[in-house]
Amino acid sequence: MDTQKATEFGMNRTGTKYNLDEAIKTAEGAKKLTSPPKGDGLTVFCDKRMEYIRESDAVGTVPTPTSLKGMLSSLMEKMKKGDHSFIDKLGERIAFERTGTRLYEALIAKYEGSADKANFPDLSVIKKFHHEELSHFRLCCEAMEEIGGDPTAVTPSADVAGVAAAGWVQALGDPRINFKQSLEVILQAELVDNDCWDVLIGMAEDLGLNTLVDKFEVAKIEEDIHLSTIRAWVKEMNLAPGTSIKSSEINRPSQVIN
């Protein structure tokens, strides 16, 4: 579906004002056929959620290293930080960058499958971002191996990140969602991705892992460019045709590719 067609008037009947009489009947039927809890519904739901929380187990655990090097790294982290949160967050980055790579692959397919590519950004820049996401995934895997961990293990934060990102994956995989809409989903992912690198760099600095800090900071610079560029593209594609944003508000492809 082209961007233009997605924003034209059509047979959208989801609003209650389309047929107010039927909407009123639906509301009346819900009142007759359901038994809402007494009192404040929010309190009831919160109480039930707290009950589930108390009964539940944790999402998972940080895997125990299987090598002497990993045990020594874990011991150092335990002594300095009191837990194994760096391994957990590094596992999260592995999961997130793998998902990010797949999201860009889907975005490229949306681009190439669009009939009208007028006002689309440069595909070569999108492919460059895809390549960098893949390189960040490999960097995190190598970093995990460097500290003696297992990059294939799913840490608790990796599990949470995977569940949270499932909506982005579902959206990009939906053939009805056009390129512009997909680009807006990518922007959401890039916002999260950018902040998470800041956290990982700070944790590596606390542990004195200076070599990893240097490598992570290079990845962060690339992620900064991803975010600012995608943000500007989204803004530009939502402006009226023929309107352009100020040069200070966008990183043009010629500025972001070395």
Buried (B, 14 or more C-beta within 10 A) or exposed (E): BBBEEBEEEEEEEEEEEEEEEEEEEEEEEEEEEEEEEEEEEEEEEEEEEEEEEEEEEEEBEBBEBEEEBBEEBBEBBEEEEEEBBBBBBBBBBBBBBBBBBBBBBBBBBBBEEBEEEEEBBBBEBBBBBBEBBBBBBBBBBEBBBBBBBBBEBBBBBBBBBBEEBEEBBEBBEBEEBBBBBBBBBBBBBBEBBBEBBEEBBEBBBBBEBEEBBEBBEEBBEBBBBBBBBBBBBBEBBEEEEEEEEEEEEBBEBEEBEE
